Amino acid sequence: MNYENLQIEKSNFVAKVFIHRPKKLNALNRETIQEIHEAFKSLKVDDDIKVIILSGKGEKAFVAGADISEFADYTVEEGKDLAAKGQELVFDYLANFPKPIVAAVNGFALGGGLELAMSAHFRIASDNAKLGLPETSLGVIPGYGGTQRLPQLIGKGRAMEMIMTAGMISAQQALSYGLVNHVVAQEDLLPLAEKLANKIMNNSMVAIKAAIKAVNDNYVDGVNGFKTEINAFGEAFGTDDFKEGTEAFLNKRKANF
């Protein structure tokens, strides 16, 4: 499939998905939201892809926010629909994706851009990255999960400060908050993402899929994440990957998953 606002590269079981709207600093509009959904829907069933790296094209922006020009005249109902559809198609979809997603934040990650990065399973950043949720400066609040995921990642107090001040934080501050896991120079960002992807792929993708669900269930109201973990742990004993992993360990060889 050809995409207007995405570029996708595939090699060695890794897909790199780049948001590519250079004239808009990769800002999200409805078309881009739909394309991200379609791309990840395709990657979900692609047996040649095990890990996805999500980034922005260029050196200035991961995603500089939502495309304000598209929704400036929306009604209340249209605003609710924008948030609901966006969360369903992309932000919740990525957060619960069964394959690991690493966000490589290569510049501005603001508003919907930071929310997109937070939907990935973890984040790394270039040293020029700036992260923030500026929505309150526009008279609105984060609508793509920002008020929920940011406190989960950095704590309520820090999240409240970032949302209320509408300010940006540096990559180093994001690292100290635990919002990103690593900060490197711009030229080292994608190589680090690929290195992490390769380390992930050394392990059982079956087990990783189960672990993603178990971790996520801790944050779902009415769901007992511990029970999810217990069930998934037990079910792992019936998989070929468990047999291979334990046999490899006992025989002092590398597992071949």
C-alpha positions as CSV (number, residue, x, y, z in Angstrom):
1,M,0.0,0.0,0.0
2,N,1.2,3.5,-0.8
3,Y,1.0,6.1,1.9
4,E,0.8,9.8,1.5
5,N,2.2,10.7,5.0
6,L,4.2,7.7,6.0
7,Q,7.4,6.1,4.9
8,I,8.0,2.4,5.8
9,E,11.2,0.5,5.6
10,K,11.5,-3.2,6.3
11,S,14.7,-5.3,6.9
12,N,15.9,-8.1,9.1
13,F,12.4,-8.6,10.8
14,V,12.3,-4.9,11.8
15,A,9.9,-2.3,10.3
16,K,10.7,1.4,10.6
17,V,7.6,3.6,10.3
18,F,8.3,7.3,9.7
19,I,5.7,10.0,9.9
20,H,6.4,12.2,6.9
21,R,4.7,15.5,6.6
22,P,7.7,17.8,6.2
23,K,5.7,21.0,5.6
24,K,3.8,20.5,8.8
25,L,6.6,19.2,11.0
26,N,4.9,15.8,10.8
27,A,1.8,17.0,12.5
28,L,-1.1,14.6,12.8
29,N,-4.3,15.0,10.8
30,R,-7.1,12.6,10.2
31,E,-5.5,11.2,7.1
32,T,-2.3,10.5,8.9
33,I,-4.1,8.9,11.8
34,Q,-5.9,6.6,9.3
35,E,-2.6,5.7,7.5
36,I,-0.9,4.9,10.8
37,H,-3.8,2.5,11.7
38,E,-3.6,0.9,8.2
39,A,0.2,0.5,8.4
40,F,0.1,-1.1,11.8
41,K,-2.8,-3.3,10.9
42,S,-0.7,-4.6,8.1
43,L,2.4,-5.1,10.2
44,K,0.4,-7.0,12.8
45,V,-0.2,-9.9,10.4
46,D,3.2,-9.6,8.6
47,D,5.2,-12.7,9.8
48,D,8.4,-11.1,8.5
49,I,8.1,-8.3,11.1
50,K,8.8,-8.8,14.7
51,V,9.6,-5.3,16.0
52,I,8.5,-1.8,14.9
53,I,10.5,1.4,15.3
54,L,8.3,4.5,15.1
55,S,9.9,7.8,14.3
56,G,9.5,11.1,12.4
57,K,11.2,11.8,9.1
58,G,13.9,14.5,9.3
59,E,15.8,15.9,12.1
60,K,13.4,18.5,13.5
61,A,10.3,16.7,14.6
62,F,9.0,13.3,15.7
63,V,5.5,14.8,15.5
64,A,5.0,18.4,16.4
65,G,1.4,18.0,17.4
66,A,-2.0,17.7,15.8
67,D,-2.8,19.7,12.7
68,I,-4.7,22.5,14.4
69,S,-5.9,24.0,11.1
70,E,-8.0,20.8,10.6
71,F,-10.1,21.1,13.8
72,A,-10.1,24.8,14.7
73,D,-13.8,25.1,13.7
74,Y,-15.0,21.8,15.2
75,T,-18.2,21.5,17.2
76,V,-18.4,19.8,20.6
77,E,-19.6,16.5,19.1
78,E,-16.9,16.7,16.3
79,G,-14.3,17.2,19.0
80,K,-15.4,14.2,20.9
81,D,-15.5,12.1,17.7
82,L,-11.9,13.3,16.9
83,A,-10.6,12.1,20.3
84,A,-12.6,8.8,20.3
85,K,-11.7,7.8,16.8
86,G,-8.0,8.7,17.2
87,Q,-7.7,6.7,20.4
88,E,-9.5,3.7,18.8
89,L,-7.5,3.7,15.6
90,V,-4.0,4.6,16.8
91,F,-3.3,5.4,20.4
92,D,-5.0,2.5,22.1
93,Y,-4.3,0.3,19.1
94,L,-0.5,0.9,19.4
95,A,-0.5,0.7,23.2
96,N,-2.0,-2.8,23.0
97,F,-0.2,-3.9,19.9
98,P,1.1,-7.5,20.2
99,K,4.5,-6.7,18.7
100,P,7.0,-4.4,20.4
101,I,7.0,-0.8,19.3
102,V,9.9,1.4,20.1
103,A,9.4,5.2,19.6
104,A,12.5,7.0,18.4
105,V,11.8,10.6,19.3
106,N,14.0,12.6,16.9
107,G,12.9,16.2,17.7
108,F,9.7,17.9,18.7
109,A,7.1,15.5,20.3
110,L,4.3,17.9,21.3
111,G,0.6,17.3,22.0
112,G,-0.5,14.4,19.8
113,G,3.1,13.7,19.0
114,L,4.0,13.0,22.6
115,E,0.8,11.1,23.0
116,L,1.8,9.0,20.0
117,A,5.2,8.3,21.6
118,M,3.6,7.4,24.9
119,S,1.5,4.8,23.1
120,A,4.6,3.0,22.1
121,H,5.9,0.4,24.5
122,F,8.9,2.5,25.4
123,R,10.8,5.5,24.1
124,I,14.3,6.7,23.3
125,A,15.2,10.2,22.2
126,S,17.8,12.3,20.5
127,D,19.5,15.0,22.5
128,N,17.7,17.7,20.6
129,A,14.2,16.4,21.4
130,K,11.6,18.6,23.1
131,L,8.6,17.0,24.7
132,G,5.4,18.5,26.0
133,L,1.6,18.7,26.0
134,P,0.7,22.3,25.1
135,E,-3.0,21.8,24.7
136,T,-4.1,24.0,27.6
137,S,-2.5,27.0,25.9
138,L,-5.0,26.4,23.1
139,G,-8.0,26.2,25.4
140,V,-8.3,22.4,25.2
141,I,-6.8,19.4,27.0
142,P,-4.9,16.4,25.6
143,G,-7.4,14.2,23.8
144,Y,-5.4,11.2,22.7
145,G,-4.6,9.7,26.1
146,G,-2.2,12.3,27.4
147,T,-4.0,12.9,30.7
148,Q,-3.9,9.1,31.4
149,R,-0.6,7.9,30.1
150,L,1.6,10.7,31.2
151,P,0.8,10.3,34.9
152,Q,1.3,6.5,34.6
153,L,4.8,7.2,33.2
154,I,6.1,10.1,35.2
155,G,3.8,10.5,38.2
156,K,0.8,12.7,38.9
157,G,2.6,15.8,40.1
158,R,5.0,16.1,37.2
159,A,2.2,15.3,34.7
160,M,0.0,18.0,36.2
161,E,2.8,20.5,36.0
162,M,3.5,19.7,32.3
163,I,-0.2,19.8,31.4
164,M,-1.0,23.0,33.4
165,T,2.1,25.0,32.3
166,A,1.9,23.7,28.7
167,G,5.6,23.8,28.7
168,M,8.3,21.7,26.9
169,I,10.9,19.6,28.6
170,S,14.3,18.6,27.2
171,A,15.3,15.1,26.4
172,Q,17.6,15.0,29.5
173,Q,14.7,16.1,31.7
174,A,12.5,13.5,30.0
175,L,15.2,10.9,30.8
176,S,15.3,12.0,34.5
177,Y,11.5,11.7,34.6
178,G,11.5,8.2,33.1
179,L,9.5,9.4,30.1
180,V,12.3,8.1,27.8
181,N,14.8,5.3,28.5
182,H,17.8,6.6,26.6
183,V,19.1,9.9,25.1
184,V,21.7,9.9,22.4
185,A,23.0,12.1,19.6
186,Q,20.7,12.5,16.6
187,E,22.9,10.3,14.4
188,D,22.9,7.5,17.0
189,L,19.1,7.4,17.5
190,L,18.1,4.9,14.8
191,P,21.2,2.7,15.3
192,L,20.3,2.5,19.0
193,A,16.7,1.7,18.1
194,E,17.9,-1.1,15.8
195,K,20.2,-2.4,18.5
196,L,17.4,-2.6,21.0
197,A,15.2,-4.3,18.4
198,N,17.8,-6.9,17.8
199,K,18.2,-7.5,21.6
200,I,14.4,-7.9,21.8
201,M,14.4,-10.4,18.9
202,N,16.9,-12.6,20.7
203,N,14.0,-13.6,23.0
204,S,10.7,-15.4,22.6
205,M,8.2,-13.2,20.7
206,V,5.4,-15.4,22.0
207,A,6.5,-14.6,25.6
208,I,6.9,-10.9,24.8
209,K,3.4,-10.7,23.3
210,A,2.0,-12.2,26.6
211,A,4.2,-9.9,28.7
212,I,2.8,-6.8,26.8
213,K,-0.7,-7.8,27.7
214,A,0.1,-8.6,31.3
215,V,1.8,-5.2,31.9
216,N,-1.0,-3.4,30.1
217,D,-3.7,-5.2,32.2
218,N,-2.4,-3.5,35.3
219,Y,-3.8,-0.2,34.0
220,V,-7.2,-1.5,33.0
221,D,-10.0,-0.8,35.5
222,G,-11.7,-4.0,36.6
223,V,-8.9,-6.3,35.3
224,N,-6.5,-8.1,37.7
225,G,-3.1,-7.8,36.1
226,F,-1.7,-10.4,38.5
227,K,-4.3,-12.9,37.4
228,T,-3.3,-12.2,33.7
229,E,0.3,-12.8,34.6
230,I,-0.4,-16.1,36.4
231,N,-2.5,-17.4,33.5
232,A,0.1,-16.3,30.9
233,F,2.9,-17.7,32.9
234,G,1.2,-21.1,33.1
235,E,0.2,-21.1,29.4
236,A,3.8,-20.5,28.5
237,F,4.7,-24.0,29.7
238,G,2.7,-25.4,26.8
239,T,4.5,-23.4,24.1
240,D,7.3,-24.6,21.8
241,D,9.2,-21.5,22.8
242,F,9.3,-22.6,26.4
243,K,10.6,-26.0,25.4
244,E,13.3,-24.5,23.2
245,G,14.3,-21.8,25.7
246,T,14.7,-24.2,28.6
247,E,16.5,-26.9,26.5
248,A,18.9,-24.2,25.2
249,F,19.6,-23.0,28.7
250,L,20.2,-26.5,30.1
251,N,22.4,-27.4,27.2
252,K,24.3,-24.1,27.4
253,R,23.5,-23.0,23.9
254,K,21.7,-20.0,22.3
255,A,17.9,-20.5,22.0
256,N,16.5,-20.5,18.5
257,F,13.0,-19.1,18.7
